[in-house]
Amino acid sequence: MSEVCAEAGVEKAVFETHFDAVEDLRPAFYDLVFEQYWMLTEATTGYEDFSFEERLASFYYILLDALGEQRAFVQVTFDTRVRSRSSFRAEVRGTLRDLLTDEDVVPNTNQLVTGLWPVHEVLTEVTFAVVRHWIRDETEDQEATTALVDKLVAFASEL
């Protein structure tokens, strides 16, 4: 714990106020990504008028921006339990499911496909692949990841 506190520049007493153990850090960070996502979507003027494509793109860009705030940490920790069984994975899946089944932006006929759980699972896996791509993306401002997200959003909007 002392090493983590020293690296973060936080006193041990402050750390212990928020966490019981070092292992609690990782899930807390990834959970905060979704707190940030929900706060930003609620604060975005006109978000309720966004199309499905705009909402999905916002999801990916907010997710990547939030992860980017601690990119080095994400590069070290993402391919651990975060990818498999975690509240972060459940939040990704749940948010995508909500986007894909939102009657205000996805027509009922499209929901014959987008409402199916296998579609949610596949898009969750694709989302994790996008994050892994972003982790290794050395292009300026992660332009390759931006292009990948744009293609993914265009594809998903055709479902």
C-alpha positions in Angstrom: 0.0 0.0 0.0 2.9 2.4 0.8 4.3 2.0 -2.7 0.9 2.8 -4.3 0.4 5.9 -2.1 3.9 7.1 -2.8 3.4 6.7 -6.6 0.0 8.5 -6.4 1.3 11.2 -4.1 -1.4 10.4 -1.6 -1.0 10.0 2.2 -1.8 6.5 3.5 -4.5 7.9 5.8 -6.3 9.5 2.8 -6.0 6.3 0.8 -7.4 4.2 3.7 -10.4 6.6 3.9 -11.5 5.5 0.5 -10.1 2.0 0.1 -9.7 -1.0 2.3 -7.0 -2.6 0.1 -4.9 -1.8 -3.0 -7.0 -4.4 -4.9 -10.0 -2.0 -4.6 -8.3 0.6 -6.7 -8.8 -1.0 -10.1 -12.5 -1.6 -9.9 -13.1 1.8 -8.4 -11.2 3.5 -11.3 -13.2 1.6 -14.0 -16.5 2.2 -12.2 -15.7 6.0 -12.2 -15.5 5.8 -16.0 -19.2 5.2 -16.1 -20.0 7.8 -13.5 -18.2 10.3 -15.8 -20.2 8.9 -18.8 -23.6 9.4 -17.1 -22.7 12.9 -15.8 -21.5 14.0 -19.3 -24.6 12.6 -21.1 -26.9 14.3 -18.5 -25.0 17.6 -18.9 -25.0 17.6 -22.7 -27.6 20.0 -24.0 -29.9 18.2 -26.4 -28.6 14.7 -25.7 -32.2 13.5 -25.6 -32.5 14.6 -29.3 -29.3 12.7 -30.4 -29.8 10.0 -33.0 -28.7 6.4 -32.2 -25.4 7.0 -34.1 -24.7 10.1 -32.1 -25.4 8.4 -28.8 -23.3 5.4 -29.7 -20.4 7.6 -30.9 -20.7 9.6 -27.7 -20.5 6.4 -25.6 -17.3 5.4 -27.3 -15.6 8.8 -27.2 -16.5 9.5 -23.6 -15.4 6.0 -22.6 -12.0 6.4 -24.4 -11.5 10.0 -23.1 -12.2 8.9 -19.5 -9.8 5.9 -19.9 -7.3 8.3 -21.5 -7.1 10.4 -18.4 -5.1 7.5 -16.8 -3.8 5.9 -20.0 -0.7 4.3 -18.4 -2.8 2.7 -15.7 -5.3 1.4 -18.3 -2.4 0.0 -20.4 -1.2 -2.0 -17.4 -4.5 -3.1 -15.9 -7.0 -3.5 -18.7 -6.2 -7.1 -19.8 -6.8 -8.4 -16.3 -10.1 -9.3 -14.6 -11.5 -6.0 -16.1 -12.0 -7.8 -19.4 -13.7 -10.8 -18.0 -15.8 -10.7 -14.9 -16.1 -7.1 -13.6 -18.6 -4.4 -12.9 -17.0 -2.5 -15.8 -17.9 -5.2 -18.2 -21.4 -5.4 -16.9 -21.7 -1.6 -17.3 -20.5 -1.7 -20.9 -23.0 -4.5 -21.7 -25.8 -2.8 -19.9 -25.2 0.6 -21.5 -24.9 -0.9 -25.0 -28.1 -2.9 -24.4 -29.9 0.3 -23.3 -28.7 2.1 -26.4 -29.6 -0.8 -28.8 -33.1 -1.1 -27.3 -34.0 2.5 -26.8 -37.4 2.9 -28.5 -36.8 6.7 -28.9 -33.9 6.2 -31.3 -34.0 2.6 -32.5 -37.1 1.6 -34.6 -39.0 -1.4 -33.5 -38.2 -3.3 -36.6 -34.5 -2.8 -36.0 -35.0 -4.1 -32.4 -35.8 -7.5 -33.9 -32.0 -7.7 -34.3 -30.6 -5.1 -31.8 -32.8 -6.4 -29.0 -31.2 -9.9 -29.0 -28.8 -10.7 -26.2 -26.2 -12.2 -28.6 -26.0 -8.8 -30.3 -25.3 -7.2 -27.0 -22.6 -9.7 -26.2 -20.9 -9.3 -29.5 -20.9 -5.5 -29.3 -19.5 -5.8 -25.8 -16.6 -7.9 -27.1 -16.1 -5.5 -29.9 -16.0 -2.6 -27.4 -13.3 -4.4 -25.5 -11.4 -5.0 -28.8 -11.7 -1.3 -29.5 -10.2 -0.4 -26.1 -7.4 -2.9 -26.6 -6.7 -1.3 -30.0 -6.7 2.1 -28.4 -4.2 0.9 -25.8 -1.8 0.0 -28.6 -2.7 2.9 -30.9 0.5 5.0 -31.4 -1.0 7.3 -34.1 -1.3 11.0 -33.4 -4.3 11.6 -31.1 -5.2 7.9 -31.6 -6.5 8.7 -35.1 -6.6 5.0 -36.0 -8.9 4.3 -33.0 -11.2 7.3 -34.0 -11.5 5.8 -37.5 -12.3 2.4 -36.1 -15.0 3.9 -33.8 -16.5 5.7 -36.8 -16.7 2.5 -38.8 -18.1 0.6 -35.9 -20.8 3.2 -35.3 -21.7 3.2 -39.0 -21.9 -0.6 -39.0 -24.0 -0.7 -35.8 -26.4 1.9 -37.2 -27.2 -0.5 -40.1 -28.4 -3.3 -37.8 
